[in-house]
Amino acid sequence: MHSKALAGKLTGARLVAAFLCGCVLFNYPILSLFDGGAALFGIPVLYAYVFAAWGGLILMMAWIIERRVE
């Protein structure tokens, strides 16, 4: 098997893992941990968590896609 074909399969598997990680991060039990009414710099903690998790997933997917195969 060529290294590019193997790299494509690994990239696909990593993207699926990122998707599943996003499903866990945005599911009810995890979101309920941050729904306490507290604020962080005037922003509700739940909103800060959702924004940070969303940004983290975008960064993770960009890192996965932009990796160079050697």
C-alpha positions, 0 to 999 in steps of 0.5 A, a space after each residue: 500500500 502506498 504511503 499516500 493511500 495509507 495517509 488518506 485512511 489515517 486522516 479519515 480515521 482521525 477526522 472521524 475521531 474528531 467528530 466523535 469527540 465533538 459529539 461527546 463535548 456537545 452532549 447533555 452530560 458534559 454541557 450540564 457540568 457548565 450550566 451553573 449560572 457562574 460567569 467568567 469575565 462577564 460571560 456565562 461559563 456555558 457560553 465560554 465552554 461552547 465557544 472554546 470547545 467549538 474553536 478547539 475542534 476547528 483547530 484540531 480538524 485544521 491540524 489533522 487536515 494540514 499535516 504533511 505526509 513524508 
